[in-house]
Amino acid sequence: MSEFEMTKTVAAPARTVFAEASDLSESSRWMSPSFHFRVEEPPAVTVVDPPEHRGEPALVRVEEDQMRVEWGTRGSGHYAGWLQVEGTEEAPSEVIVHLSFFDEDQAPPRRAVEDALRRSLDRLGEIVEGADRD
């Protein structure tokens, strides 16, 4: 099993961060282009993996009261992940993303995953920090 986790502090209130992070229909605004959700009938989604654009059925659960989003593949059980926002109504907040790949042979290279997580969290931070100034 391969596990990855990354944390970012952002200068925005936790609810602002969670509202952006949990809006699955807008996830392409901040998620890595190598990973995004095609929203279906919740909690079902398809995780689309460019460049092949193949989709894998997945489930997503959004826990507003816990400011947490969890997802995982259906059927194949290849991977699962979660995103947690921590903080208060005051800035800053902390965003934690965790990914687990259960089959070592299916796991992407560590550097690629870490780079994608870093870029995604940086974009999320830019979006919510800009929204908080508006």
PyRosetta script that sets phi, psi and omega in degrees:
from pyrosetta import init, pose_from_sequence

init()
pose = pose_from_sequence("MSEFEMTKTVAAPARTVFAEASDLSESSRWMSPSFHFRVEEPPAVTVVDPPEHRGEPALVRVEEDQMRVEWGTRGSGHYAGWLQVEGTEEAPSEVIVHLSFFDEDQAPPRRAVEDALRRSLDRLGEIVEGADRD")
pose.set_psi(1, 139.9)
pose.set_omega(1, 175.1)
pose.set_phi(2, -114.6)
pose.set_psi(2, 131.5)
pose.set_omega(2, 179.2)
pose.set_phi(3, -125.5)
pose.set_psi(3, 143.6)
pose.set_omega(3, -179.3)
pose.set_phi(4, -134.8)
pose.set_psi(4, 140.0)
pose.set_omega(4, 176.5)
pose.set_phi(5, -146.4)
pose.set_psi(5, 139.5)
pose.set_omega(5, 179.3)
pose.set_phi(6, -143.1)
pose.set_psi(6, 144.9)
pose.set_omega(6, -178.5)
pose.set_phi(7, -125.6)
pose.set_psi(7, 143.2)
pose.set_omega(7, 175.7)
pose.set_phi(8, -139.4)
pose.set_psi(8, 136.7)
pose.set_omega(8, 173.2)
pose.set_phi(9, -94.4)
pose.set_psi(9, 130.9)
pose.set_omega(9, 179.7)
pose.set_phi(10, -124.0)
pose.set_psi(10, 147.5)
pose.set_omega(10, -177.4)
pose.set_phi(11, -87.8)
pose.set_psi(11, 63.8)
pose.set_omega(11, 178.2)
pose.set_phi(12, -153.8)
pose.set_psi(12, 153.8)
pose.set_omega(12, 177.4)
pose.set_phi(13, -63.4)
pose.set_psi(13, 150.4)
pose.set_omega(13, -176.7)
pose.set_phi(14, -56.5)
pose.set_psi(14, -41.9)
pose.set_omega(14, -178.3)
pose.set_phi(15, -65.2)
pose.set_psi(15, -35.0)
pose.set_omega(15, 176.8)
pose.set_phi(16, -65.4)
pose.set_psi(16, -44.4)
pose.set_omega(16, 179.4)
pose.set_phi(17, -63.7)
pose.set_psi(17, -46.9)
pose.set_omega(17, -177.8)
pose.set_phi(18, -65.2)
pose.set_psi(18, -38.8)
pose.set_omega(18, 179.3)
pose.set_phi(19, -57.9)
pose.set_psi(19, -42.5)
pose.set_omega(19, 178.8)
pose.set_phi(20, -71.1)
pose.set_psi(20, -47.6)
pose.set_omega(20, -175.3)
pose.set_phi(21, -66.0)
pose.set_psi(21, -29.8)
pose.set_omega(21, -175.9)
pose.set_phi(22, -93.7)
pose.set_psi(22, -2.1)
pose.set_omega(22, 178.0)
pose.set_phi(23, -83.7)
pose.set_psi(23, 89.0)
pose.set_omega(23, -174.0)
pose.set_phi(24, -61.3)
pose.set_psi(24, -30.3)
pose.set_omega(24, -179.4)
pose.set_phi(25, -70.4)
pose.set_psi(25, -17.5)
pose.set_omega(25, 179.4)
pose.set_phi(26, -113.3)
pose.set_psi(26, 13.9)
pose.set_omega(26, -175.0)
pose.set_phi(27, -62.3)
pose.set_psi(27, -24.3)
pose.set_omega(27, -179.7)
pose.set_phi(28, -67.6)
pose.set_psi(28, -15.4)
pose.set_omega(28, 177.7)
pose.set_phi(29, -64.4)
pose.set_psi(29, -31.6)
pose.set_omega(29, -175.6)
pose.set_phi(30, -127.2)
pose.set_psi(30, -23.3)
pose.set_omega(30, -179.6)
pose.set_phi(31, -71.3)
pose.set_psi(31, 154.6)
pose.set_omega(31, 176.9)
pose.set_phi(32, -56.4)
pose.set_psi(32, 140.1)
pose.set_omega(32, 176.5)
pose.set_phi(33, -59.8)
pose.set_psi(33, -17.6)
pose.set_omega(33, -179.8)
pose.set_phi(34, -82.0)
pose.set_psi(34, 4.3)
pose.set_omega(34, -177.7)
pose.set_phi(35, -159.6)
pose.set_psi(35, 119.9)
pose.set_omega(35, 171.6)
pose.set_phi(36, -154.6)
pose.set_psi(36, 163.0)
pose.set_omega(36, -178.3)
pose.set_phi(37, -97.3)
pose.set_psi(37, 139.6)
pose.set_omega(37, 166.4)
pose.set_phi(38, -106.1)
pose.set_psi(38, 109.9)
pose.set_omega(38, -173.4)
pose.set_phi(39, -72.7)
pose.set_psi(39, 133.9)
pose.set_omega(39, 176.8)
pose.set_phi(40, -118.5)
pose.set_psi(40, -139.6)
pose.set_omega(40, 176.5)
pose.set_phi(41, -84.4)
pose.set_psi(41, 107.3)
pose.set_omega(41, -175.8)
pose.set_phi(42, -53.2)
pose.set_psi(42, 139.6)
pose.set_omega(42, 11.9)
pose.set_phi(43, -91.2)
pose.set_psi(43, 13.8)
pose.set_omega(43, -178.0)
pose.set_phi(44, -81.7)
pose.set_psi(44, 137.8)
pose.set_omega(44, 173.6)
pose.set_phi(45, -142.0)
pose.set_psi(45, 167.4)
pose.set_omega(45, 169.2)
pose.set_phi(46, -118.0)
pose.set_psi(46, 129.3)
pose.set_omega(46, 176.4)
pose.set_phi(47, -88.6)
pose.set_psi(47, 119.7)
pose.set_omega(47, -177.1)
pose.set_phi(48, -100.0)
pose.set_psi(48, 131.7)
pose.set_omega(48, -174.2)
pose.set_phi(49, -119.6)
pose.set_psi(49, 88.1)
pose.set_omega(49, 174.0)
pose.set_phi(50, -64.1)
pose.set_psi(50, 158.3)
pose.set_omega(50, 9.0)
pose.set_phi(51, -84.7)
pose.set_psi(51, -11.5)
pose.set_omega(51, -178.6)
pose.set_phi(52, -73.2)
pose.set_psi(52, -19.2)
pose.set_omega(52, -177.9)
pose.set_phi(53, 57.5)
pose.set_psi(53, 28.9)
pose.set_omega(53, 175.0)
pose.set_phi(54, -82.0)
pose.set_psi(54, 148.8)
pose.set_omega(54, -179.0)
pose.set_phi(55, -113.7)
pose.set_psi(55, 146.9)
pose.set_omega(55, 177.0)
pose.set_phi(56, -125.7)
pose.set_psi(56, 126.7)
pose.set_omega(56, 179.7)
pose.set_phi(57, -59.7)
pose.set_psi(57, 136.8)
pose.set_omega(57, -179.4)
pose.set_phi(58, -145.1)
pose.set_psi(58, 168.2)
pose.set_omega(58, 174.5)
pose.set_phi(59, -121.5)
pose.set_psi(59, 144.9)
pose.set_omega(59, 177.5)
pose.set_phi(60, -129.0)
pose.set_psi(60, 139.5)
pose.set_omega(60, 175.4)
pose.set_phi(61, -126.7)
pose.set_psi(61, 126.1)
pose.set_omega(61, 177.9)
pose.set_phi(62, -107.4)
pose.set_psi(62, 119.9)
pose.set_omega(62, 179.2)
pose.set_phi(63, -108.8)
pose.set_psi(63, 90.5)
pose.set_omega(63, -176.2)
pose.set_phi(64, -59.9)
pose.set_psi(64, -43.0)
pose.set_omega(64, -176.9)
pose.set_phi(65, -65.7)
pose.set_psi(65, -22.4)
pose.set_omega(65, 178.2)
pose.set_phi(66, -103.3)
pose.set_psi(66, -3.7)
pose.set_omega(66, -175.7)
pose.set_phi(67, 50.9)
pose.set_psi(67, 54.0)
pose.set_omega(67, -175.2)
pose.set_phi(68, -137.1)
pose.set_psi(68, 139.7)
pose.set_omega(68, 173.7)
pose.set_phi(69, -122.7)
pose.set_psi(69, 130.3)
pose.set_omega(69, 178.6)
pose.set_phi(70, -124.3)
pose.set_psi(70, 144.8)
pose.set_omega(70, 178.2)
pose.set_phi(71, -147.8)
pose.set_psi(71, 160.2)
pose.set_omega(71, 177.4)
pose.set_phi(72, -169.1)
pose.set_psi(72, 154.5)
pose.set_omega(72, -179.6)
pose.set_phi(73, -71.8)
pose.set_psi(73, 146.8)
pose.set_omega(73, 176.2)
pose.set_phi(74, -95.7)
pose.set_psi(74, 142.4)
pose.set_omega(74, 174.9)
pose.set_phi(75, 80.6)
pose.set_psi(75, -65.9)
pose.set_omega(75, -173.9)
pose.set_phi(76, -75.1)
pose.set_psi(76, -32.1)
pose.set_omega(76, -178.3)
pose.set_phi(77, 63.8)
pose.set_psi(77, 27.2)
pose.set_omega(77, -178.1)
pose.set_phi(78, -65.6)
pose.set_psi(78, -42.3)
pose.set_omega(78, -176.7)
pose.set_phi(79, -154.8)
pose.set_psi(79, 166.3)
pose.set_omega(79, 175.8)
pose.set_phi(80, -148.2)
pose.set_psi(80, 162.4)
pose.set_omega(80, 178.7)
pose.set_phi(81, -159.8)
pose.set_psi(81, 168.7)
pose.set_omega(81, 175.0)
pose.set_phi(82, -150.8)
pose.set_psi(82, 156.3)
pose.set_omega(82, 175.8)
pose.set_phi(83, -130.3)
pose.set_psi(83, 130.6)
pose.set_omega(83, -178.3)
pose.set_phi(84, -126.3)
pose.set_psi(84, 132.6)
pose.set_omega(84, 174.3)
pose.set_phi(85, -109.1)
pose.set_psi(85, 131.0)
pose.set_omega(85, 179.5)
pose.set_phi(86, -125.4)
pose.set_psi(86, 141.1)
pose.set_omega(86, 178.8)
pose.set_phi(87, 149.4)
pose.set_psi(87, -166.2)
pose.set_omega(87, -177.0)
pose.set_phi(88, -125.6)
pose.set_psi(88, -164.0)
pose.set_omega(88, 177.3)
pose.set_phi(89, -74.7)
pose.set_psi(89, -8.4)
pose.set_omega(89, 177.8)
pose.set_phi(90, -103.1)
pose.set_psi(90, 148.5)
pose.set_omega(90, 173.8)
pose.set_phi(91, -78.5)
pose.set_psi(91, 153.4)
pose.set_omega(91, 3.3)
pose.set_phi(92, -89.9)
pose.set_psi(92, 172.7)
pose.set_omega(92, 175.7)
pose.set_phi(93, -126.3)
pose.set_psi(93, 166.9)
pose.set_omega(93, 178.6)
pose.set_phi(94, -123.8)
pose.set_psi(94, 135.7)
pose.set_omega(94, 177.2)
pose.set_phi(95, -116.4)
pose.set_psi(95, 129.2)
pose.set_omega(95, 178.8)
pose.set_phi(96, -121.2)
pose.set_psi(96, 131.1)
pose.set_omega(96, 175.5)
pose.set_phi(97, -121.6)
pose.set_psi(97, 135.2)
pose.set_omega(97, -179.8)
pose.set_phi(98, -130.9)
pose.set_psi(98, 131.9)
pose.set_omega(98, 176.6)
pose.set_phi(99, -124.4)
pose.set_psi(99, 139.1)
pose.set_omega(99, 175.5)
pose.set_phi(100, -125.9)
pose.set_psi(100, 125.3)
pose.set_omega(100, 173.9)
pose.set_phi(101, -109.1)
pose.set_psi(101, 117.2)
pose.set_omega(101, -170.4)
pose.set_phi(102, -82.2)
pose.set_psi(102, -19.2)
pose.set_omega(102, 179.1)
pose.set_phi(103, -115.4)
pose.set_psi(103, 112.8)
pose.set_omega(103, -178.2)
pose.set_phi(104, -53.0)
pose.set_psi(104, -36.3)
pose.set_omega(104, -178.5)
pose.set_phi(105, -68.9)
pose.set_psi(105, -22.5)
pose.set_omega(105, -179.5)
pose.set_phi(106, -94.7)
pose.set_psi(106, -9.3)
pose.set_omega(106, -176.3)
pose.set_phi(107, -75.7)
pose.set_psi(107, 134.7)
pose.set_omega(107, 174.9)
pose.set_phi(108, -68.1)
pose.set_psi(108, 165.6)
pose.set_omega(108, 177.3)
pose.set_phi(109, -60.4)
pose.set_psi(109, 141.1)
pose.set_omega(109, -176.7)
pose.set_phi(110, -53.2)
pose.set_psi(110, -47.8)
pose.set_omega(110, -177.4)
pose.set_phi(111, -61.3)
pose.set_psi(111, -39.8)
pose.set_omega(111, 179.7)
pose.set_phi(112, -63.7)
pose.set_psi(112, -42.8)
pose.set_omega(112, 179.5)
pose.set_phi(113, -66.1)
pose.set_psi(113, -45.9)
pose.set_omega(113, -179.2)
pose.set_phi(114, -63.3)
pose.set_psi(114, -40.9)
pose.set_omega(114, 177.1)
pose.set_phi(115, -63.1)
pose.set_psi(115, -42.9)
pose.set_omega(115, -180.0)
pose.set_phi(116, -65.3)
pose.set_psi(116, -41.8)
pose.set_omega(116, 178.3)
pose.set_phi(117, -63.6)
pose.set_psi(117, -44.3)
pose.set_omega(117, -179.6)
pose.set_phi(118, -60.9)
pose.set_psi(118, -48.3)
pose.set_omega(118, 179.3)
pose.set_phi(119, -62.2)
pose.set_psi(119, -41.7)
pose.set_omega(119, -179.7)
pose.set_phi(120, -63.6)
pose.set_psi(120, -47.0)
pose.set_omega(120, -179.9)
pose.set_phi(121, -66.6)
pose.set_psi(121, -35.5)
pose.set_omega(121, 176.3)
pose.set_phi(122, -63.3)
pose.set_psi(122, -43.5)
pose.set_omega(122, 178.3)
pose.set_phi(123, -65.0)
pose.set_psi(123, -42.4)
pose.set_omega(123, 177.2)
pose.set_phi(124, -58.8)
pose.set_psi(124, -45.0)
pose.set_omega(124, 178.4)
pose.set_phi(125, -60.4)
pose.set_psi(125, -44.3)
pose.set_omega(125, 179.2)
pose.set_phi(126, -60.8)
pose.set_psi(126, -42.3)
pose.set_omega(126, -178.4)
pose.set_phi(127, -64.5)
pose.set_psi(127, -51.0)
pose.set_omega(127, -174.6)
pose.set_phi(128, -74.7)
pose.set_psi(128, -31.6)
pose.set_omega(128, 176.7)
pose.set_phi(129, -68.7)
pose.set_psi(129, -35.3)
pose.set_omega(129, 175.1)
pose.set_phi(130, -68.8)
pose.set_psi(130, -38.5)
pose.set_omega(130, 179.4)
pose.set_phi(131, -67.6)
pose.set_psi(131, -34.3)
pose.set_omega(131, -178.5)
pose.set_phi(132, -70.5)
pose.set_psi(132, -24.8)
pose.set_omega(132, 179.4)
pose.set_phi(133, -82.3)
pose.set_psi(133, -22.4)
pose.set_omega(133, -177.1)
pose.set_phi(134, -68.0)
pose.dump_pdb("model.pdb")
